[in-house]
Amino acid sequence: AELKKTQAQILQSEKMASTGQLAVGAADEISNSTDIVNSNLKSLNKYRKDMESFLKVYEETEKSLPPEALKKIKKVKQEIDFDSLLRDFGPLIDESMEVTERIKKITANLKE
């Protein structure tokens, strides 16, 4: 009876070790993927800031364009809801970066 009990404990211990190894492997894969997404979001955020700088200069000179060009630009801005796009772009990137940080913390805890 003692031998069977010890064997059951060893089996349970091996199962736990295998489960732990599986969790660490999954956490590593998730963490690596999250790092890539986070890096891309940081680049995208920099590009957004550069684009906003460009748009400020453009808007200052836009008034000097011919009326027909201004009409086309206004139409496209309405079609793509340009003001909402500019307003939402930064917060969407920021929120995504926050989520990737939470995922990194979860995977770190899973590894532990």
Contact map, one row per residue, 1 for C-alpha under 8 A:
1111100000000000000000000000000000000000000000000000000000000000000000000000000000000000000000000000000000000000
1111110000000000000000000000000000000000000000000000000000000000000000000000000000000000000000000000000000000000
1111111000000000000000000000000000000000000000000000000000000000000000000000000000000000000000000000000000000000
1111111100000000000000000000000000000000000000000000000000000000000000000000000000000000000000000000000000000000
1111111110000000000000000000000000000000000000000000000000000000000000000000000000000000000000000000000000000000
0111111111000000000000000000000000000000000000000000000000000000000000000000000000000000000000000000000000000000
0011111111100000000000000000000000000000000000000000000000000000000000000000000000000000000000000000000000000000
0001111111110000000000000000000000000000000000000000000000000000000000000000000000000000000000000000000000000000
0000111111111000000000000000000000000000000000000000000000000000000000000000000000000000000000000000000000000000
0000011111111100000000000000000000000000000000000000000000000000000000000000000000000000000000000000000000000000
0000001111111110000000000000000000000000000000000000000000000000000000000000000000000000000000000000000000000000
0000000111111111000000000000000000000000000000000000000000000000000000000000000000000000000000000000000000000000
0000000011111111100000000000000000000000000000000000000000000000000000000000000000000000000000000000000000000000
0000000001111111110000000000000000000000000000000000000000000000000000000000000000000000000000000000000000000000
0000000000111111111000000000000000000000000000000000000000000000000000000000000000000000000000000000000000000000
0000000000011111111100000000000000000000000000000000000000000000000000000000000000000000000000000000000000000000
0000000000001111111110000000000000000000000000000000000000000000000000000000000000000000000000000000000000000000
0000000000000111111111000000000000000000000000000000000000000000000000000000000000000000000000000000000000000000
0000000000000011111111100000000000000000000000000000000000000000000000000000000000000000000000000000000000000000
0000000000000001111111110000000000000000000000000000000000000000000000000000000000000000000000000000000000000000
0000000000000000111111111000000000000000000000000000000000000000000000000000000000000000000000000000000000000000
0000000000000000011111111100000000000000000000000000000000000000000000000000000000000000000000000000000000000000
0000000000000000001111111110000000000000000000000000000000000000000000000000000000000000000000000000000000000110
0000000000000000000111111111000000000000000000000000000000000000000000000000000000000000000000000000000000000110
0000000000000000000011111111100000000000000000000000000000000000000000000000000000000000000000000000000000000000
0000000000000000000001111111110000000000000000000000000000000000000000000000000000000000000000000000000000000000
0000000000000000000000111111111000000000000000000000000000000000000000000000000000000000000000000000000000110110
0000000000000000000000011111111100000000000000000000000000000000000000000000000000000000000000000000000000100010
0000000000000000000000001111111110000000000000000000000000000000000000000000000000000000000000000000000000000000
0000000000000000000000000111111111000000000000000000000000000000000000000000000000000000000000000000000000100000
0000000000000000000000000011111111100000000000000000000000000000000000000000000000000000000000000000001100100000
0000000000000000000000000001111111110000000000000000000000000000000000000000000000000000000000000000000000000000
0000000000000000000000000000111111111000000000000000000000000000000000000000000000000000000000000000000000000000
0000000000000000000000000000011111111100000000000000000000000000000000000000000000000000000000000001001100000000
0000000000000000000000000000001111111110000000000000000000000000000000000000000000000000000000000001000000000000
0000000000000000000000000000000111111111000000000000000000000000000000000000000000000000000000000000000000000000
0000000000000000000000000000000011111111100000000000000000000000000000000000000000000000000000000001000000000000
0000000000000000000000000000000001111111110000000000000000000000000000000000000000000000000000001001000000000000
0000000000000000000000000000000000111111111000000000000000000000000000000000000000000000000000000000000000000000
0000000000000000000000000000000000011111111100000000000000000000000000000000000000000000000000000000000000000000
0000000000000000000000000000000000001111111110000000000000000000000000000000000000000000000010011000000000000000
0000000000000000000000000000000000000111111111000000000000000000000000000000000000000000000000001000000000000000
0000000000000000000000000000000000000011111111100000000000000000000000000000000000000000000000000000000000000000
0000000000000000000000000000000000000001111111110000000000000000000000000000000000000000000010000000000000000000
0000000000000000000000000000000000000000111111111000000000000000000000000000000000000000010010000000000000000000
0000000000000000000000000000000000000000011111111100000000000000000000000000000000000000000000000000000000000000
0000000000000000000000000000000000000000001111111110000000000000000000000000000000000000000000000000000000000000
0000000000000000000000000000000000000000000111111111000000000000000000000000000000000000110000000000000000000000
0000000000000000000000000000000000000000000011111111100000000000000000000000000000000000000000000000000000000000
0000000000000000000000000000000000000000000001111111110000000000000000000000000000000000000000000000000000000000
0000000000000000000000000000000000000000000000111111111000000000000000000000000000000000000000000000000000000000
0000000000000000000000000000000000000000000000011111111100000000000000000000000000000000000000000000000000000000
0000000000000000000000000000000000000000000000001111111110000000000000000000000000000000000000000000000000000000
0000000000000000000000000000000000000000000000000111111111000000000000000000000000000000000000000000000000000000
0000000000000000000000000000000000000000000000000011111111100000000000000000000000000000000000000000000000000000
0000000000000000000000000000000000000000000000000001111111110000000000000000000000000000000000000000000000000000
0000000000000000000000000000000000000000000000000000111111111000000000000000000000000000000000000000000000000000
0000000000000000000000000000000000000000000000000000011111111100000000000000000000000000000000000000000000000000
0000000000000000000000000000000000000000000000000000001111111110000000000000000000000000000000000000000000000000
0000000000000000000000000000000000000000000000000000000111111110000000000000000000000000000000000000000000000000
0000000000000000000000000000000000000000000000000000000011111111100000000000000000000000000000000000000000000000
0000000000000000000000000000000000000000000000000000000001111111100001000000000000000000000000000000000000000000
0000000000000000000000000000000000000000000000000000000000111111100001000000000000000000000000000000000000000000
0000000000000000000000000000000000000000000000000000000000001111110000000000000000000000000000000000000000000000
0000000000000000000000000000000000000000000000000000000000001111111011000000000000000000000000000000000000000000
0000000000000000000000000000000000000000000000000000000000000001111111000000000000000000000000000000000000000000
0000000000000000000000000000000000000000000000000000000000000000111111100000000000000000000000000000000000000000
0000000000000000000000000000000000000000000000000000000000000000011111110000000000000000000000000000000000000000
0000000000000000000000000000000000000000000000000000000000000000111111111000000000000000000000000000000000000000
0000000000000000000000000000000000000000000000000000000000000110111111111100000000000000000000000000000000000000
0000000000000000000000000000000000000000000000000000000000000000001111111110000000000000000000000000000000000000
0000000000000000000000000000000000000000000000000000000000000000000111111111000000000000000000000000000000000000
0000000000000000000000000000000000000000000000000000000000000000000011111111100000000000000000000000000000000000
0000000000000000000000000000000000000000000000000000000000000000000001111111110000000000000000000000000000000000
0000000000000000000000000000000000000000000000000000000000000000000000111111111000000000000000000000000000000000
0000000000000000000000000000000000000000000000000000000000000000000000011111111100000000000000000000000000000000
0000000000000000000000000000000000000000000000000000000000000000000000001111111111100000000000000000000000000000
0000000000000000000000000000000000000000000000000000000000000000000000000111111111000000000000000000000000000000
0000000000000000000000000000000000000000000000000000000000000000000000000011111111000000000000000000000000000000
0000000000000000000000000000000000000000000000000000000000000000000000000001111111001000000000000000000000000000
0000000000000000000000000000000000000000000000000000000000000000000000000000111111111000000000000000000000000000
0000000000000000000000000000000000000000000000000000000000000000000000000000111111111100000000000000000000000000
0000000000000000000000000000000000000000000000000000000000000000000000000000100011111110000000000000000000000000
0000000000000000000000000000000000000000000000000000000000000000000000000000000011111111000000000000000000000000
0000000000000000000000000000000000000000000000000000000000000000000000000000000111111111100000000000000000000000
0000000000000000000000000000000000000000000000000000000000000000000000000000000001111111110000000000000000000000
0000000000000000000000000000000000000000000000000000000000000000000000000000000000111111111000000000000000000000
0000000000000000000000000000000000000000000000000000000000000000000000000000000000011111111100000000000000000000
0000000000000000000000000000000000000000000000010000000000000000000000000000000000001111111110000000000000000000
0000000000000000000000000000000000000000000010010000000000000000000000000000000000000111111111000000000000000000
0000000000000000000000000000000000000000000000000000000000000000000000000000000000000011111111100000000000000000
0000000000000000000000000000000000000000000000000000000000000000000000000000000000000001111111110000000000000000
0000000000000000000000000000000000000000100110000000000000000000000000000000000000000000111111111000000000000000
0000000000000000000000000000000000000000000000000000000000000000000000000000000000000000011111111100000000000000
0000000000000000000000000000000000000000000000000000000000000000000000000000000000000000001111111110000000000000
0000000000000000000000000000000000000000100000000000000000000000000000000000000000000000000111111111000000000000
0000000000000000000000000000000000000100110000000000000000000000000000000000000000000000000011111111100000000000
0000000000000000000000000000000000000000000000000000000000000000000000000000000000000000000001111111110000000000
0000000000000000000000000000000000000000000000000000000000000000000000000000000000000000000000111111111000000000
0000000000000000000000000000000001101100000000000000000000000000000000000000000000000000000000011111111100000000
0000000000000000000000000000000000000000000000000000000000000000000000000000000000000000000000001111111110000000
0000000000000000000000000000000000000000000000000000000000000000000000000000000000000000000000000111111111000000
0000000000000000000000000000001001000000000000000000000000000000000000000000000000000000000000000011111111100000
0000000000000000000000000000001001000000000000000000000000000000000000000000000000000000000000000001111111110000
0000000000000000000000000000000000000000000000000000000000000000000000000000000000000000000000000000111111111000
0000000000000000000000000000000000000000000000000000000000000000000000000000000000000000000000000000011111111100
0000000000000000000000000011011000000000000000000000000000000000000000000000000000000000000000000000001111111110
0000000000000000000000000010000000000000000000000000000000000000000000000000000000000000000000000000000111111111
0000000000000000000000000000000000000000000000000000000000000000000000000000000000000000000000000000000011111111
0000000000000000000000110010000000000000000000000000000000000000000000000000000000000000000000000000000001111111
0000000000000000000000110011000000000000000000000000000000000000000000000000000000000000000000000000000000111111
0000000000000000000000000000000000000000000000000000000000000000000000000000000000000000000000000000000000011111
